[in-house]
C-alpha cells in the first residue's frame, strides 16, 4: 500500500495486548460556556474501573479535570450526579 492510499484510508488498525482493551476505556465530557469571561466547567473523564482505583490514583490527575470511575466507562445518569 502506497503513502497516498494510507492517507486516504478511513480506518486505523490498532494492536492491543488482549481482547479486553477493545472495549471502551474512557469517556471524555467536554462542555463550555459561550459567555465572554464566564467560568468554564472542568473537563470530565469517566474511566473504566471502580472508585477503589480513584482512591489510589486521585493525586495523579490534574485538578482542572473531573475524574471518576464507572464499570463500563459510560457517562450515565448515576455518574453525572456524582
C-alpha positions, 0 to 999 in steps of 0.5 A, a space after each residue: 500500500 502506497 503513502 497516498 492510499 494510507 492517507 486516504 484510508 478511513 480506518 486505523 488498525 490498532 494492536 492491543 495486548 488482549 481482547 479486553 482493551 477493545 472495549 471502551 476505556 474512557 469517556 471524555 465530557 467536554 462542555 463550555 460556556 459561550 459567555 465572554 469571561 464566564 467560568 468554564 466547567 472542568 473537563 470530565 473523564 469517566 474511566 473504566 474501573 471502580 472508585 477503589 482505583 480513584 482512591 489510589 490514583 486521585 493525586 495523579 490527575 490534574 485538578 482542572 479535570 473531573 475524574 471518576 470511575 464507572 464499570 463500563 466507562 459510560 457517562 450515565 445518569 448515576 455518574 453525572 450526579 456524582 
